[in-house]
Amino acid sequence: MAIFAISVAPSGVEGTSVSQYVAAAQKVLAADSRVKHQLGPMFTTIEGPLDACFEVCQKMHEALIEMGAPRVGTVIKIDDRRDKVSTMESKLESVRSKMK
């Protein structure tokens, strides 16, 4: 199980708001049942099989191109832990338990 943090952002588009592009990327995620996802204020977190996560990241990137963005910057950070099962929630719970 892999956990990805991804941010896709268009360049060369009219205006400074990118929420319509973020919404398009979120629709890609919603359409793919292989991955779990959580929208954040600057990055989206994706959890699932490594190959599925890579594939959905490419589709998110391409969705912005299809909207007419002449340039898209995508940042991806991958946590691919193989020694034990790790999920978005288990990572958060681990930190929360140490704050008590």
C-alpha positions, -999 to +999 in steps of 0.1 A: +000+000+000+015+033-010+006+068+001+011+097-022+009+134-017+002+152-049-003+188-060-012+196-096-012+233-107-017+250-140+004+278-153-004+303-180-041+304-173-063+334-168-065+347-132-050+335-100-077+310-088-070+274-095-100+258-077-116+247-109-085+228-118-083+212-083-120+202-087-112+185-121-083+166-105-106+155-076-132+142-101-105+120-115-099+106-080-136+101-073-140+081-105-112+056-095-123+031-068-088+016-065-075+046-044-086+063-013-081+101-013-083+131+010-082+167-002-060+191+018-055+228+015-023+224-006-019+188-014-042+158-019-033+125-002-039+093-021-037+057-007-037+025-027-016+001-048+016+017-061+007+012-098-028+026-093-015+057-075+009+064-103-018+059-129-043+082-112-016+109-107-010+109-145-047+112-151-050+141-127-021+158-145-037+152-179-071+165-167-056+200-164-040+198-198-074+187-212-090+218-196-066+240-217-038+247-193-007+253-215+016+242-187+010+220-156+034+215-127+029+184-106+046+176-074+044+141-060+058+127-027+056+089-022+056+069+010+059+032-001+064+013+031+069-024+027+077-037+062+041-032+075+007-020+064+005+017+066-025+039+059-033+076+059-053+071+091-027+049+108+000+075+102-022+102+118-031+080+147+005+072+154+012+110+158-020+116+178-011+088+203+022+105+210+006+138+217-014+125+247 
